[in-house]
Amino acid sequence: GICVDNLYISESTLPNAGQGAFSRRFISKNSVMITSPTMISTRDFLCPDTESNNSTESRIRCQMILNYHWGHPESNILLYPLVPAAYINHGGGKRMSGQKPNARIRFSLTDERSMQFERGPLEDLLKEKYSTIMLDFVAIRDIQPDEEIFIDYGRQWESAW
């Protein structure tokens, strides 16, 4: 089995961020704090009208959906976490949040299927009738109980804000 109770959801320490994910117990550096199954989708499916309708409202609606998905800017594939990992807020980049990341994401090292997709094109997922990718959220330093978890969403995300 996979432990999914290392994190809990509470009000974020970041102003106007809503909720965040917090460590329920001490998590040592390089430990997996949570493994998340993901729902797979595509940008085209989630934001079908942004090409034909480039209005501000359409772009904002699409961006609000994309904010909760992970993907590469050069890929149409998007991953949505299905456990409290979805509540992990941004820390990093220009330090606009004032927080440094204390976790990172990787393809799960315990799920053979996820490792297969790490080695090949993610677009192959679209050929499957049912596909799940598991992502590990790994501590990049020791994390104390009740500490909020942050990952670096990347420069592109930060530039969009």
C-alpha positions as MATLAB code, in Angstrom:
seq = 'GICVDNLYISESTLPNAGQGAFSRRFISKNSVMITSPTMISTRDFLCPDTESNNSTESRIRCQMILNYHWGHPESNILLYPLVPAAYINHGGGKRMSGQKPNARIRFSLTDERSMQFERGPLEDLLKEKYSTIMLDFVAIRDIQPDEEIFIDYGRQWESAW';
ca = [
       0.000    0.000    0.000;
       0.850    3.646   -0.246;
       0.676    6.005    2.720;
      -1.565    8.964    1.909;
      -1.962   10.480    5.361;
       1.388   12.301    5.643;
      -0.352   15.501    4.520;
      -3.457   17.345    5.633;
      -5.289   20.365    4.216;
      -5.626   23.646    6.089;
      -5.570   27.382    5.462;
      -2.361   28.316    3.640;
       0.265   30.504    5.262;
       0.348   32.472    1.984;
      -1.949   35.492    1.771;
      -4.903   34.975   -0.603;
      -3.799   31.421   -1.479;
      -6.786   29.670    0.061;
      -5.828   26.256    1.323;
      -2.495   24.491    1.409;
      -1.028   21.069    2.165;
       0.778   20.583    5.479;
       2.977   17.838    6.903;
       1.195   15.730    9.517;
       4.510   14.417   10.887;
       8.290   14.787   10.471;
       9.397   13.902    6.928;
      13.106   13.410    6.346;
      15.006   14.735    3.338;
      14.626   12.563    0.185;
      11.594   10.739    1.620;
       8.403   10.363   -0.377;
       5.753   12.332    1.506;
       2.901   11.230   -0.734;
       2.375    9.309   -3.956;
      -0.485   10.594   -6.041;
      -2.398    8.893   -8.795;
      -3.227   11.370  -11.526;
      -6.073   11.831  -13.929;
      -4.798   12.315  -17.468;
      -6.246   14.898  -19.811;
      -5.165   17.219  -22.620;
      -5.029   20.982  -23.027;
      -7.244   20.670  -26.103;
      -9.933   18.860  -24.104;
      -9.829   21.190  -21.080;
      -9.611   24.449  -23.038;
     -11.257   23.725  -26.397;
     -12.291   27.281  -27.226;
      -9.087   29.215  -26.536;
      -7.897   28.938  -30.147;
     -11.144   30.254  -31.636;
     -12.087   32.513  -28.719;
      -9.060   34.404  -27.428;
     -11.121   36.696  -25.178;
      -9.806   37.627  -21.752;
     -12.661   35.699  -20.138;
     -11.857   32.560  -22.139;
      -8.132   32.782  -21.321;
      -8.839   33.318  -17.590;
     -11.301   30.397  -17.459;
      -8.762   28.140  -19.167;
      -5.922   29.289  -16.889;
      -8.016   28.592  -13.774;
      -8.476   25.008  -14.989;
      -4.808   24.620  -15.924;
      -3.656   25.930  -12.516;
      -4.579   22.573  -10.977;
      -2.867   20.418  -13.605;
       0.787   19.615  -14.233;
       2.327   19.357  -17.645;
       5.154   20.453  -19.881;
       4.600   23.575  -22.028;
       5.539   21.640  -25.166;
       3.139   18.756  -24.470;
      -0.642   18.555  -24.783;
      -0.770   16.033  -21.896;
      -1.833   17.266  -18.444;
      -1.844   15.412  -15.128;
      -4.254   16.186  -12.279;
      -3.369   14.830   -8.806;
      -6.143   12.957   -6.997;
      -4.987   13.299   -3.375;
      -4.008   16.248   -1.115;
      -1.038   16.907   -3.413;
      -3.420   19.143   -5.406;
      -3.233   21.617   -2.513;
       0.547   22.042   -2.579;
       1.248   25.726   -3.243;
       4.037   27.455   -5.165;
       7.318   28.403   -3.575;
      10.323   29.308   -5.666;
      11.304   31.150   -8.799;
      11.225   34.869   -8.098;
      10.203   34.015   -4.544;
       6.927   35.863   -5.151;
       5.394   33.678   -2.455;
       8.173   34.441    0.001;
       8.617   30.691    0.445;
      11.279   28.358   -0.880;
      10.262   24.935   -2.153;
      10.674   22.068    0.311;
       9.455   19.330   -2.062;
       9.733   18.225   -5.681;
       7.762   15.982   -8.031;
       9.028   12.915   -9.879;
       7.503    9.947  -11.653;
       6.892    7.274   -9.024;
       9.809    4.887   -8.554;
       7.478    2.207   -7.173;
       5.006    2.103  -10.072;
       6.354    0.247  -13.113;
       3.705    1.693  -15.432;
       4.659    5.273  -14.510;
       8.328    4.492  -15.073;
       7.486    3.160  -18.563;
       5.880    6.466  -19.506;
       8.841    8.373  -18.085;
      11.031    6.604  -20.654;
       8.666    7.153  -23.594;
       6.420    9.858  -25.018;
       3.537   10.792  -22.746;
       1.376   11.093  -25.859;
       1.315    7.270  -25.801;
      -1.070    7.645  -22.847;
      -3.744    8.837  -25.259;
      -3.641    5.461  -27.029;
      -4.564    3.634  -23.813;
      -8.163    2.901  -22.796;
      -7.230    3.480  -19.160;
      -4.020    5.086  -17.976;
      -2.778    6.378  -14.673;
       0.538    7.973  -13.879;
       1.715    7.962  -10.278;
       3.740   10.935   -9.077;
       5.936   10.985   -5.973;
       6.223   14.171   -3.934;
       9.664   14.061   -2.347;
      11.062   16.194    0.487;
      14.139   18.142   -0.654;
      15.004   18.919    2.977;
      13.751   17.811    6.387;
      10.155   18.942    6.923;
       8.720   19.508   10.379;
       5.213   18.553   11.549;
       2.586   21.170   10.593;
       4.935   22.808    8.060;
       3.325   23.873    4.778;
       4.560   22.058    1.684;
       5.749   24.065   -1.348;
       6.983   23.070   -4.796;
       8.383   25.304   -7.524;
       5.727   25.542  -10.260;
       8.318   26.980  -12.648;
       9.066   30.310  -14.368;
       6.235   30.044  -16.881;
       3.630   29.741  -14.117;
       5.149   32.627  -12.213;
       5.321   34.809  -15.348;
       1.604   34.218  -15.945;
       0.891   35.928  -12.614;
];
